[in-house]
């Protein structure tokens, strides 16, 4: 039986994204949705819901985290919370759109979950000491219980310290949170000025003197609309479309931040799903676009997700330890078995026994792109990586600049280490790596079999640099 996937959309994305850009969707190793970015201590933490690989309808069991300091290379931190975090919730599904906010040295995750015997979601809250968790249930029960639970919570803290929680589909609800962030004061209110095309997925924030409410609009497909107000509780003035609906995506969910002097909106589409099958499955992929506010604080309408993604805002330092799961681009497409020498990337990320993340499912001619690597004027002379292999033949890591067939600067031989979690650090000389380049790790070996796992890597500078 022939097993062929259409590779063109993903290969095109890879080719058009140059050294200063990252391709959309920005995460390719998992199906992700409902982006919830948080800027903290100079890092963008991107929390996401997770569509399971075998999802047809919604099948969502946990929440994941990615981080970046340049908006192009994203590091996978794995699962930071799951339905098991809320043992009172239904455990079989419904880990829907989350948001995390920081306050007083703690991080609070708000998430919709289901409870037995209730047809609508409720909202739970978990707390952690750092952005990557582990998050622990704060209450042992819902924060927003049956009645107005619904889903898609969003939280922001005003300049006076008052925090507000919004949520809802099809209505828009809000309540004031207490300073402990795990209880609320006063009455749950339904907004009387809900925008006309509001559907779900609100994203509430303040910027300068304006309050904003972005949301998934209409249905279906869903675009992104937004409204503005001079008060955190409205009335909301409908400002129309931030991004018009597109038939390629039945859903949407915005997340908006400022970072390093630029403004960004995150959302999702079904690009990776449709690259693998013509059938609509609830397997989504997070995208990002940059924009500039108008002088009056309004937001211009943006085109549908540009496959180029956004421009890089920083460079990656190769002379420090870099996690192998720091990725600008790879792909989930499985190989065309009838044409084994076609490029058909398909690496995955996985957690090991120490709960750290690594790259797995490495087979011949898969690859990872790391964008905007700054080797400096004199460049690198050596490369080292932590790897593990249970394949008696091991494999190789080719380091290439610019593309999967670009300049070869070195080849690392990965031995059989005696097991897939028996880790060794191996190194090799490299030559010709100078300046700022996109770095491609191209994996080689016996193509039908897994070759090795890849934990982290580091270059070493030419002596005298």
N, C-alpha and C positions, 0 to 999 in steps of 0.2 A: 504494500500500500504506500502510495506517495504521500509524504508529509511535507508540504511546502508552505512557508509563510511569505507574505509580501513584505520585502525588506525596504522598498524604495522610500517610504515616508521617513523612516528613521535614519537611513543613510544620508538622505538629503539634508536632514537637520544637522547631522554631524558635519557635513561639508560646508554648510553656509555659516556655521558659527565659528568666527575667527578667534584670534588670541584674546581679544578684549570682550568677548560675548560668550554667553552660555545658552545652550538650546533649551527651549521648552519642549516637553515638561521637564522641570528641574530635578525630579526624582524619578529614576527609572528602575530601581531595584525592588520596589514595592508599589502596589497600587495604593495611592494616597488621595485623600479628599479633605474638605473642610479645614483649610489652612488657618492656623491661629498663630501669627508671628508675635514674638516678644523681643524687644531690644533691651538687653541688660548687660552692663559693664562692657560695652563695645562689641557685643556679639549679638547676632540675630538668632534667636531660638525659634524654630518653626515646629509647632505642635500640629499633629495631623491625625485624623481618623484613618482607619486602615481597612480597605476592602480586601477580603480574602481572595486568594488566587482562583478558587473554584466558585466564586460568587456568581449567581445569576441575578437574583434580586439582591437586596441589601443583606450582606453577611459581614458583620463588624464586631470584633471581639476585644479590641485593644486600641490604645492610643500610642503613637510613635513620636519620636523627636529627631530633628535634624538641626544642624547649626552651621553658620557661615560667618566669616569676617570679610567676605568680598562679594557676596550675592551670586557667586558663580560656582564655587566649589562647596559642596554640602557634605558634612560629616554625619553619618548615620549613628545615632545613639541607641537605636533599637526601641523596644517597648518600655515606656516609663510608667504606664498604668494600664489596667485591664478591667474587665468586668469582675474579676476576682478581687480587685481593690474594694469593690462594694458588694460584700457577700450577701446583702439583703436584696440585691437586684437579680433579675432574670439573667442567667449565665450563658444562655445559648445564642444571644444576638443583641443588637441595638446599642452598641458603643458608638453613639453618634457624635455630632460636632462639639469639640471641647474649646475651652480657652483657659490660658494660664496668665495670672497677674502676680506681680511681686509686691510685697509690702512687709516692712519691718523685718527684713532678713528671711522671710518665708515666701514660699511660692504656692499659690492656691490654684488648683485645677478644678474647673466647673464643667460638668459633663452631664448630658442627658442619658438616662438609662430607663429600662422598663421594670415594673414590679408586677408580680403575679396578680391577676384578677383586675387589672386596670388597663383600659384600652389606649391610654395616652402615656407619654413619657413623664418622668419626674426628673428633677435636677439634683445631683449629688455634688459634694465638694470634698476634695482630698488635698492634703498639704504635704510639702517636702521642704527640706533644708537647702536644696540647691536645684537649679533648673532641670537637671537630669533625673531627679528623684533619688530614691524611690518615693512615690506618692502613697500616702496612707489615708484611709477614710477618716475624715475629721469628726463625723457625727454618729456613725452607726445607723443612719437613717437619711432620708432625703432632706436637703435644704429647702427646696420648693416641692411640696408634696402634692398629692392628688387634688385636682381642681383646676389649677392653672399651670401645671407642670410643663406639658408640651415638650419643646426641645429647643436646641440652639441657643445656649446662654452666651451672653457677652457682658464683660465687666470693665468698667473704667473708674479711676479715682480722680475726682475733681481737684482743683487747686486748693480748695479749703479742706481737703482730706475726706470729704464725703464720697463713698463708693456707691455706684449704682449698678444693678443687675437688670439687664433686659433679656427678653426671650420671646419666642412664640411663633406659631403658625396655626391658623391664619391671622389671629389677632396679635397685637403687640402689647406685651406686659412689662412692667418694671416695678422695682422695689429698692428702697435704700438699704444698703448693707451696713451693719455695725462695724466698728473699727477692727473687731476680731476677724472679719471677713467670712465667718462661718455662721452668722446669724443675721437677722434683719429686724428693722424697726418700722413700725407703722403698718399700713395696709398695702397689700399688693394691688397695683393700679393697672387698669387697661387704658392705653393711650387713646385719647379722643381725636388725635390728629395723625393717625397712621397714614402713610403715603398711599396713594390710590393703587399703585402696582406692587405694594409690599406683599411678599409671599412668605418668606422665612429667612433664616440665616442672618440675623442682624449683626452688625459690627458697630459698636458704639465707642466714640472717642472724642477727645477735645483737642483742638489745635488752635493756638493763639486765642482769640476771643470767641471762636466758633465751636459749636457742638455739631457732631456729624453722626448720622445713622446711615450706614451703607447696608445693603440687603440684597438677597436674591429676589428678583422681580419677575412678575407674571408667572406663568407656568402653563404649558411646557412647550418649547424650551425656556429656561430661565436665563435672564441677563443679570446685570448688577445695576441697581438703582441706588440713589442716595438722597438724603434730605438734610437740611441744616436748621439750626435753632440758636437762639441766644440764651437758652436755658437747658439744663441737663434733662428736664422732663418735658420739653416741648413748650409751645406747639411747634410741630415739625413742618417746615416748608419744603414741599416736594420739589427737587431740583432736576428730576428726570433721570436719564440713563447715564451711568458711568461707563457701562459697556452694554451694547445692545444684545438681545438674545441671538443665539446662533443654533441652527438646526443640528449642528454636529454635537451639541451638548444639551441633554435634557435638564441638567441641574446646574447649580452654581453656589458658591459660598465665598463672600469676600473676607479678606483680612488686610488691613491697611496700616503702614508704618512710615516713619521718616528714619533714614539711616544714612550717615555720612553725607549729609547735605542734600539728599535726594528723597523722593517720595515713591512708594511702591504699593501696588495692589496685588494681592495674591487671589487666586481662584482655582478652578479646576476644569478639565475637559476629559474626553474619553479617548485621547490620542493613542495611548498604548493599547487600550482594549481593541480599537479598530485596526491597529497595525497587526493584530494577531487573529482577528476574526471579523467578519462582516456583521456579526450579530451584536445587538446591544446587550451588554452585560453591565451590571452596576460595579464596574471596576474602573476607578477614576484616577486622574493624574493631576498633580498640582502644577500650576503655571504662575508666572509672575510678569508684571509689566511695570515700567517706570512712568511717572507723569510729573507735571508741574502744576501747582495750584494757580488759578487766576488771581488777579490782584484783589478781587473781592472775596477771596477764600473759596470760591466755587471750583469744581473739578471739571476739566474738559472731558467730553465723551471720547473714550479710547476705542481704537479698533480691536477686533477680536484678537486673542492671544497671538502675538507675533512669534513665529517659530524661532527667531533669533534670541528670544529671552531678553535679558538686560545686560548692560555693560558692566564689566568688572570694576569694582571700586577697591583696589588694593592688589597686592601681589602675594603669591605664596612663597614662603621661605623654605627651600628644600634642605637647608642645613640644620634643621631641627627634626625631631621625630614627627612624622606625619602618619596618621592612621590610614591604612589601606582603603578603608571605607569612606575616605574623603574623595568625592567624585564630582566632576563636572558633567561627564556624560559616559554612559554605557547603555546597554539595551537589554530588554527582557525577551527579545525575539529568539526563538530556538532555531537551530540550524536546519537548512534544507538538506536532508540526508542524502538526496540524489546528487547534490553538488557540494561535496564536503570541503572544497577549497574556497567557496564563497564566504565573505565575511558575514558572520551571523552571531553577534555578541549576545551573551546570555548569563552574565555573572549575577550572583546574588550576595546578599549580606546575611550573616548569621551570628548568633551569640554562642560563645564557648562556655566551658564549665566554670570559668572565672567570671562569667557574666559580661565580659567584654565583647566587643563586636569584631568581626573579621570578614574578609571576602571569601566566599565559597562558590561551589559549582563552577570552578574554573576548568574549562576544557580548551582544546586547541583552537587558536585564532579568536578567542574572546579577548576583550581589551577593556582598559579603563583610561579615560582622558582626565588629566588634571590641568586646569587652565592657568595661564599667566604665572608660570614658575620662574622665579628670578634667580638665575645661576650666577649673576654678577659678571664683572668684566673678565676675571681670570678663570672663572668656572670651577667645575667639579672634577675631582680625580678618582673618586671611589664612591661606590653605592653599596648599601647594606639593607637587608630585609629580613624580617622575622617570618618564617614560613613553617608549614607542617605538611607532611605528605604520607599517605598510606599506599601510594602507587609505587610499585617496585622500580619503575622507570623514572619517577619524578617528573620534572618538566623544566621549562625555561621561561624567564621573563626577559623579553627584549624591551629595551628602553629606546623609544624613537621620539623625534621632535617634529611637531607640526601636523602629523597625521599617522595613521596606522602603518603607512608605507614610507614614512619620512626618514630623516637621517638617523641611522643607528649609532647610538653613543655607547652601547654596552649590552652584554647579555649575561644574565645571572643564571647559573645552573642550580636548580633546586633538586636536592637529593631526596631519596626516600628516607624520611626521618623516623620511620617505625610506627607511624600512626597519624591520624588526621588531627589530633590534638597534642602531639608530641612536637613541641616547637623548637626550632633552631634558628640562630642568626647566621646568615651566610652573606658574603660580600664579593665584589668583583671590581676591577678597574673600569673607569669610564673615560671617554675622550670626546672633546668637541662640544661639551655642554656649557655654553656661555650666553649671557644676555637673558632676555625674557622670552620664554617659549612655552607653547602648549606641550606637555609631556604625555606620551602615550605608553602605558604598560601593555605590551602585546604578549599574550601567553601562548606558548607553543608546547606540543607534546603529542602523544598518541590520542587522536582526536575523539574517539568514542568514549573515552574514560575520563573521570575526574582526575585532575593532575595534582593539585595541592591547594592548601588554604593559605591566605595571605593576611598577615596581621598589621604590620606597619613597616615603614621604610624611611631611609634617611640618606642624603648625599653628604659627602665630605669634601671640603674645599681644597683646591690645588694649594700645596704648600706655598706660603708667602702671600696668600691673598689677605 
